[in-house]
């Protein structure tokens, strides 16, 4: 265990070191008394505990905490000072210190107890986060498998239906579920269950849909790197699935499909252009679904016929989560 003690009074640094060594027998303590000492300490392995005074001659305790958090964002910290007040104590807790101890030789035992409590809480938080990540990973894995099972059942059922229109509707539903399954897989493989590299997902989904065509497809994918939170990625994935599928369905052979994704001026723009047909279903279920999904993310859908009158460009623009 590595402990940093920042104080411009060497006597109190020594007293605090002795108190903490009694509490943490095998610890390594680095005493910081000036800026050079801080820079040296930060160049070494990240600390497991910070104890800092409020007022040092060259920096304050909040500056020390900020500097340490650049190396160890979750490092527990104790403010040990004799120059603060209630207002400072409240600010210290709000800005990330785990505890506030009034500096005094009589308070050294209190400092050691506060340090032990802070380290224990940090370890507990870390274990909970590790367990939560494992649980979330397993949940996403099971969800992906279940979605794949649904896709398989839908495909099996569609093959058994003689009515072409009913079979087509089931196959369309299967493609919608498959797009969600691909998104779940991207989250699972990426390891971040809150955000997805949407451009990579979109490329794979588009290539999968194009690969289902029995004819040659002229495809152009211009996908700018865009990372999206899940609650924005899911609606956009379904919108892209609807437009690409409709474009392939209605396009005259050989179909031409272009998919463009970019993020500029605080907006996420997804654009699908279908040559020789329309990237929409003329007001059917797909169009209604896209309109509802666009409203859900605060987006606006635009349809722009091209000059050859056989090409339709459909665009949805939604506010960027980083805007």
Long-range contacts (C-beta under 8 A, 24 or more apart in sequence): 1-26, 1-27, 1-28, 1-48, 1-49, 1-119, 2-27, 2-28, 2-29, 2-30, 2-44, 2-45, 2-46, 2-47, 2-48, 2-49, 3-27, 3-28, 3-29, 3-30, 3-47, 3-48, 3-49, 3-50, 3-51, 3-115, 4-29, 4-30, 4-32, 4-41, 4-47, 4-49, 4-50, 4-51, 4-52, 4-68, 5-29, 5-30, 5-31, 5-32, 5-51, 5-52, 6-32, 6-33, 6-38, 6-50, 6-51, 6-52, 6-53, 6-56, 6-61, 6-64, 7-31, 7-32, 7-33, 7-51, 7-52, 7-53, 7-56, 7-80, 8-33, 8-34, 8-53, 8-56, 8-57, 8-58, 9-53, 12-53, 12-80, 12-103, 15-105, 15-108, 16-51, 16-80, 16-108, 16-111, 18-108, 19-108, 19-109, 19-111, 19-112, 20-49, 20-51, 20-111, 20-112, 20-115, 22-112, 23-112, 23-113, 23-115, 23-116, 24-49, 24-115, 24-116, 24-119, 32-64, 34-58, 35-59, 38-64, 38-67, 42-67, 42-68, 42-70, 42-71, 46-71, 46-72, 46-75, 47-71, 47-72, 47-75, 48-72, 48-75, 48-76, 48-119, 48-122, 49-75, 49-76, 49-77, 49-78, 49-115, 49-118, 49-119, 50-75, 50-76, 50-77, 50-78, 51-77, 51-78, 51-80, 51-111, 51-115, 52-77, 52-78, 52-79, 52-80, 53-79, 53-80, 53-81, 53-83, 53-103, 54-79, 54-81, 54-83, 54-84, 54-88, 54-92, 55-81, 55-83, 61-92, 61-97, 62-91, 62-92, 62-95, 65-95, 65-96, 65-97, 69-96, 74-122, 74-125, 74-126, 75-122, 76-115, 76-118, 76-119, 76-121, 76-122, 77-118, 78-111, 78-114, 78-115, 78-118, 80-107, 80-111, 98-122, 133-193, 136-193, 137-188, 137-191, 137-193, 140-184, 140-187, 140-188, 140-193, 141-188, 143-184, 144-181, 144-184, 144-185, 144-188, 147-177, 147-178, 147-180, 147-181, 147-184, 148-181, 150-177, 151-177, 151-178, 151-181, 172-245, 172-286, 175-209, 175-241, 175-245, 176-238, 176-241, 176-242, 178-208, 179-205, 179-237, 179-238, 179-240, 179-241, 180-234, 180-237, 180-238, 182-208, 182-237, 183-233, 183-234, 183-237, 187-230, 193-230, 194-229, 194-230, 195-227, 195-228, 195-229, 195-230, 195-233, 196-227, 196-228, 196-230, 196-233, 197-225, 197-226, 197-227, 198-226, 198-227, 198-228, 198-233, 198-236, 198-237, 198-261, 199-223, 199-224, 199-225, 199-226, 199-261, 201-233, 201-237, 202-237, 202-240, 202-259, 202-261, 205-237, 205-240, 205-241, 205-244, 206-240, 206-244, 206-257, 206-259, 209-241, 209-244, 209-245, 209-248, 210-244, 210-248, 210-257, 213-248, 213-255, 215-253, 215-254, 215-255, 216-254, 217-248, 217-254, 217-255, 217-256, 217-257, 218-254, 218-255, 218-256, 218-257, 218-275, 219-256, 219-257, 219-258, 219-259, 220-257, 220-258, 220-259, 221-258, 221-259, 222-258, 222-259, 222-260, 222-261, 222-262, 223-259, 223-260, 223-261, 224-261, 224-262, 224-263, 226-261, 226-262, 226-263, 226-268, 228-268, 228-321, 229-321, 231-297, 232-268, 232-297, 232-318, 232-321, 235-293, 235-294, 235-296, 235-297, 236-268, 236-270, 236-293, 236-297, 236-316, 236-318, 238-289, 238-290, 238-293, 239-270, 239-290, 239-293, 239-294, 239-316, 240-270, 240-272, 242-281, 242-286, 242-289, 242-290, 243-272, 243-274, 243-279, 243-280, 243-290, 243-314, 244-272, 244-279, 245-286, 246-274, 246-278, 246-279, 246-280, 246-281, 246-286, 247-272, 247-273, 247-274, 247-277, 247-278, 247-279, 247-312, 248-274, 249-277, 249-281, 250-274, 250-277, 250-278, 250-279, 250-281, 251-275, 251-276, 251-277, 252-276, 252-277, 252-310, 256-311, 263-320, 266-319, 266-320, 266-322, 266-323, 267-317, 267-318, 267-319, 267-320, 267-323, 268-317, 268-318, 268-319, 268-320, 269-315, 269-316, 269-317, 270-315, 270-316, 271-313, 271-314, 271-315, 272-313, 272-314, 273-306, 273-311, 273-312, 273-313, 273-314, 274-311, 274-312, 274-314, 275-306, 275-308, 275-310, 275-311, 276-310, 276-311, 277-310, 277-312, 278-312, 279-312, 279-313, 279-314, 280-312, 280-314, 290-316, 294-318
